């Protein structure tokens, strides 16, 4: 017959066994919880990687497959070739002496991606503008520069060129005042004039515009007329006929849909 002490020992052992079983059960549950947490983390990481991969693939600029995300082929006017890459730089030059052009007449030939444009430059009426044009031609300022703006409104029909950055904000590092601006504000077809900033005293630089249709520019200071187009106006007509590129500031003012770039400019003085 078991003594009281033996019964107490058996009860204690039963209690310790239940405690051990409970502890093991708790440990097993904790281990399972940790495992589930790890699995959940792995699943979350994989899902996040998949999402990021999807987003990256949707915004990728280039692809091994040349047909994926390819830039649209530019619309080329008849007789034009694809323009070269824009050099993207202006210059830091000193303003020339207008005396180098004063009283003289020059011929300028612009070799472009669409053929030659020939200008007559009038140094008698616009000596500073012509002297600047001669200097920029001589220094190859306009090599591979696009004609970046076409305007086709009823009152203004011009093709603007002369910015080697192609942005419309490039300049040669100097500016000069308006000269030989028409008081009437009229710029007949074939006119060659300087584009400028709002500062008439020093807003002229290297950008100019070719008037391909009779235009009116009402401005108290006007724009410098420094020459005429003597050959190649039909090239400008072809560019203008194709209109303004999609996505421009307005349907009548922006980059030409058919690109044209100046490759090089040469000038010679016309002898009397």
ChimeraX attribute file (.defattr): number of C-alpha atoms within 10 A of each C-alpha:
attribute: neighborCount
match mode: 1-to-1
recipient: residues
	/A:1	4
	/A:2	7
	/A:3	8
	/A:4	8
	/A:5	9
	/A:6	11
	/A:7	11
	/A:8	12
	/A:9	12
	/A:10	11
	/A:11	12
	/A:12	12
	/A:13	12
	/A:14	12
	/A:15	12
	/A:16	12
	/A:17	12
	/A:18	12
	/A:19	12
	/A:20	12
	/A:21	12
	/A:22	12
	/A:23	12
	/A:24	12
	/A:25	12
	/A:26	12
	/A:27	12
	/A:28	12
	/A:29	12
	/A:30	12
	/A:31	12
	/A:32	12
	/A:33	12
	/A:34	12
	/A:35	12
	/A:36	12
	/A:37	12
	/A:38	12
	/A:39	12
	/A:40	12
	/A:41	12
	/A:42	12
	/A:43	12
	/A:44	12
	/A:45	12
	/A:46	12
	/A:47	12
	/A:48	12
	/A:49	12
	/A:50	12
	/A:51	12
	/A:52	12
	/A:53	11
	/A:54	11
	/A:55	11
	/A:56	11
	/A:57	12
	/A:58	9
	/A:59	9
	/A:60	10
	/A:61	10
	/A:62	12
	/A:63	11
	/A:64	6
	/A:65	8
	/A:66	9
	/A:67	9
	/A:68	11
	/A:69	12
	/A:70	11
	/A:71	8
	/A:72	6
	/A:73	7
	/A:74	13
	/A:75	14
	/A:76	19
	/A:77	21
	/A:78	11
	/A:79	10
	/A:80	19
	/A:81	16
	/A:82	16
	/A:83	19
	/A:84	15
	/A:85	10
	/A:86	15
	/A:87	14
	/A:88	13
	/A:89	14
	/A:90	18
	/A:91	15
	/A:92	9
	/A:93	14
	/A:94	12
	/A:95	16
	/A:96	18
	/A:97	13
	/A:98	16
	/A:99	13
	/A:100	16
	/A:101	25
	/A:102	17
	/A:103	13
	/A:104	19
	/A:105	20
	/A:106	18
	/A:107	20
	/A:108	21
	/A:109	19
	/A:110	22
	/A:111	18
	/A:112	23
	/A:113	20
	/A:114	24
	/A:115	17
	/A:116	18
	/A:117	20
	/A:118	20
	/A:119	24
	/A:120	22
	/A:121	30
	/A:122	22
	/A:123	22
	/A:124	16
	/A:125	21
	/A:126	23
	/A:127	24
	/A:128	26
	/A:129	31
	/A:130	27
	/A:131	22
	/A:132	25
	/A:133	25
	/A:134	23
	/A:135	19
	/A:136	22
	/A:137	19
	/A:138	14
	/A:139	12
	/A:140	13
	/A:141	23
	/A:142	25
	/A:143	23
	/A:144	25
	/A:145	26
	/A:146	30
	/A:147	25
	/A:148	21
	/A:149	22
	/A:150	27
	/A:151	23
	/A:152	21
	/A:153	13
	/A:154	11
	/A:155	14
	/A:156	20
	/A:157	24
	/A:158	28
	/A:159	25
	/A:160	25
	/A:161	25
	/A:162	28
	/A:163	29
	/A:164	29
	/A:165	20
	/A:166	22
	/A:167	13
	/A:168	16
	/A:169	11
	/A:170	18
	/A:171	22
	/A:172	22
	/A:173	13
	/A:174	17
	/A:175	20
	/A:176	17
	/A:177	17
	/A:178	23
	/A:179	21
	/A:180	16
	/A:181	21
	/A:182	16
	/A:183	12
	/A:184	11
	/A:185	16
	/A:186	17
	/A:187	24
	/A:188	15
	/A:189	17
	/A:190	21
	/A:191	22
	/A:192	25
	/A:193	23
	/A:194	26
	/A:195	22
	/A:196	23
	/A:197	13
	/A:198	10
	/A:199	13
	/A:200	18
	/A:201	14
	/A:202	14
	/A:203	18
	/A:204	27
	/A:205	25
	/A:206	25
	/A:207	23
	/A:208	25
	/A:209	22
	/A:210	25
	/A:211	24
	/A:212	25
	/A:213	21
	/A:214	16
	/A:215	20
	/A:216	15
	/A:217	14
	/A:218	14
	/A:219	12
	/A:220	10
	/A:221	17
	/A:222	21
	/A:223	27
	/A:224	24
	/A:225	25
	/A:226	26
	/A:227	25
	/A:228	20
	/A:229	20
	/A:230	15
	/A:231	14
	/A:232	17
	/A:233	18
	/A:234	11
	/A:235	21
	/A:236	20
	/A:237	14
	/A:238	17
	/A:239	22
	/A:240	22
	/A:241	14
	/A:242	15
	/A:243	19
	/A:244	24
	/A:245	21
	/A:246	12
	/A:247	9
	/A:248	14
	/A:249	11
	/A:250	12
	/A:251	14
	/A:252	18
	/A:253	20
	/A:254	21
	/A:255	25
	/A:256	27
	/A:257	21
	/A:258	21
	/A:259	24
	/A:260	27
	/A:261	29
	/A:262	25
	/A:263	20
	/A:264	18
	/A:265	23
	/A:266	15
	/A:267	19
	/A:268	13
	/A:269	14
	/A:270	11
	/A:271	7
	/A:272	5
